[in-house]
Amino acid sequence: MFKIKIGIIGGSGLDNPDILKNRTEKQVSTPYGNPSDVLVLGEIEGVPCVLLARHGRKHDIMPSNVNYRANIWALKEEGVTHIIASNACGSLQEDISPGTLVIIDNFIDRTISRKQTFFDGEQGHPEGICHMPMEPALCEHTRRVILETAKNIDLKVRDGGTIVVIEGPRFSSKAESNVYRSWGAHLIGMTTVPEIVLAKEAGLCYAIIGMATDYDCWRESGEKVSHKYVLQIFQQNVKKVISLLLALVPQMAKENWDETIRNTKELAEGSVIAPNQ
């Protein structure tokens, strides 16, 4: 069986290296520049993991300036087979209250300035053009294990949801928020794209644990979205995410990932059109 190594990309409030045992730090560079921070190597119940703070450990990198390509490339080069990403999100639906965990299964991209491929024709980067299918958007095998693990530890999560990814760093206007609601979207965030696309290009199994931290700005009553409020709600509920991760990693190690990893890698390789092809 494939030996797995799990990359954990921590967003707002979830980049604490204390979840890993036998920690070491590794500074790396990539053909796309430096990742957001050092890679923190360690284990959860003997399973090798790599933790990366998406916004840097000082949270000083805004969403549009995150070097997503360097982050994913660095994790791939470290031998990661899976990425579990955490995201603080705004809720676009009444039944997704602040604090709810959502195991996201789709996205709508509204970003405008981010490089979404490793295959950009620049010197030193992979050759060719990658036309990557994005359905299914997430690794369904990984999603299923997350859902089963949550059930086993009696943690309530929502199965599925579409996240609208906006450029940021500003939050939405009320009109924008209501447009996204009319599309049937469930959450809104700023970092899923291009992370999700690049993980697929890299042949990695990628899944997201989203936490609703607010009702965005469409709702007439209640606390209005602000960064201070987002972090407050996330910190109040971060233990739920950590408990899920600590239970999830050893459960993933019990799974047979041979077919999933093989298919994911074959899709990535088969989506590249080589020069002169």
TACORBEL-V625280 format. One line per field, one symbol per residue. ss: DSSP state (A for helix, B for strand, O for the rest). phi: phi as a letter, one per 30 degrees, with the letter a starting at -180 (. if undefined). A space follows every 50 residues. Layout:
BEGIN
ss=???
phi=???
END
This chain:
BEGIN
ss=OOOOOBBBBBOOOOOOAAAOBBBBBBOOBBOOBBOOOOBBBBBBOOBBBB BBBOOOOOOOOOAAAOOAAAAAAAAAAOOOOBBBBBBBBBBOOOOOOOOO BBBOOBBBBBOOOOOOOOOOOOOOOOOOBBOOOOOOOOOAAAAAAAAAAA AAOOOOBBBOOBBBBBOOOOOOOAAAAAAAAAOOOOBBBOOAAAAAAAAA AOOOBBBBBBBBBBOOOOOOOOOOOOAAAAAAAAAAAAAAAAAAAAAAAA AAAOOOOAAAAAAAAAAAAAOBBOOOO
phi=.ddcbcdcccceibbddddcchdbcbcbbbdcjcddaddccabbhicdbb cbdecidchccdedcddeddddddddddjdcbbcccbdbcdcbedcdejd cbcebaabcbdbbcdcbdcciddicedjbccddcbddcddddedddddde ddchcdbcdjlccdccdiddddddddeddddddidcbbabbdcceddddd ddicdbbbcccdcachbdddcjdddadddeddddddcddddddddddded dddddcceddddddddddddcccdeid
END
